Amino acid sequence: MITADRLRELLSYDPATGIFRWRVDRGGKARAGTVAGVKARDGIHIRVDSENHSASRLAFLYMTGELPNGRLIQLDNNPFNLAWRNLHHAPGRAA
């Protein structure tokens, strides 16, 4: 399971834009400074240490130090808008 320290070691997150960027070269297209993640039907996913993660959940981990207990909802209903002000935590609901 990814930790906040490991996440911050590998990626930077801009809370104003919601964009993750690699801090380190990961091979292939994942070079330091490039935007991290791939678009899927349900949002952006980022592969870290051989595990796929929802970028919205990673944003929560990055900002709070903990994975959310429940669902994260984009207030504008745009699954690709990961700006911190756009993410709403619904604790206790199914993830």
C-alpha positions in Angstrom: 0.0 0.0 0.0 1.3 3.4 -0.9 2.2 5.9 1.8 2.1 9.7 1.7 5.9 9.8 2.0 6.4 7.4 -1.0 3.8 9.4 -3.1 5.6 12.7 -2.4 8.9 11.1 -3.2 7.7 10.1 -6.6 5.2 12.7 -7.6 4.3 16.4 -7.1 0.7 17.6 -6.9 -0.5 21.1 -7.7 -3.7 21.6 -5.7 -4.8 24.6 -7.8 -4.7 22.6 -11.1 -5.0 19.0 -9.8 -2.1 18.0 -12.0 0.4 15.3 -10.8 3.9 15.4 -12.2 6.7 12.9 -11.9 9.6 14.0 -9.7 11.8 11.1 -10.9 12.5 9.4 -14.2 10.5 6.2 -14.4 11.5 5.1 -17.8 9.5 5.3 -21.1 7.4 8.4 -21.2 7.4 8.9 -17.4 10.3 11.4 -17.1 10.8 13.9 -14.3 8.6 16.9 -14.9 6.1 15.1 -17.2 2.4 14.9 -16.3 1.6 11.6 -14.6 -1.4 9.4 -15.3 -3.7 8.1 -18.0 -7.3 8.9 -18.7 -9.8 6.2 -18.2 -13.6 6.3 -18.4 -13.9 6.9 -14.6 -11.0 9.4 -14.2 -7.3 9.5 -14.2 -5.2 6.6 -13.0 -1.5 6.6 -12.0 0.6 3.5 -11.7 3.0 3.6 -8.7 5.1 0.8 -7.6 3.3 -1.7 -9.8 -0.2 -0.7 -8.5 -2.8 1.4 -10.3 -4.3 4.2 -8.2 -7.1 6.6 -8.7 -5.5 10.0 -9.0 -8.3 11.6 -6.9 -7.5 9.2 -4.1 -3.8 10.0 -4.5 -4.6 13.7 -4.3 -6.4 13.1 -1.0 -3.4 11.1 0.3 -1.0 13.8 -0.9 -2.9 16.6 0.9 -4.0 14.9 4.1 -1.4 12.1 4.6 -4.1 9.5 4.6 -6.1 7.5 2.0 -9.8 8.5 2.1 -12.2 6.3 4.0 -15.0 6.4 1.6 -15.7 8.0 -1.8 -14.3 11.1 -3.4 -16.6 13.1 -5.5 -15.7 15.8 -8.0 -18.1 18.7 -7.2 -18.3 19.7 -10.9 -18.9 16.1 -12.0 -15.8 16.1 -14.1 -13.8 13.1 -13.2 -10.7 14.7 -14.8 -10.7 17.8 -12.6 -8.5 16.9 -9.7 -8.1 20.4 -8.2 -8.2 20.1 -4.5 -11.1 22.6 -4.1 -13.1 20.3 -6.5 -12.7 17.1 -4.5 -15.3 16.3 -1.8 -14.8 13.4 0.6 -17.9 11.4 1.5 -16.7 9.4 4.5 -18.3 6.0 5.2 -19.6 5.5 1.7 -18.4 2.7 -0.5 -15.1 3.5 -2.2 
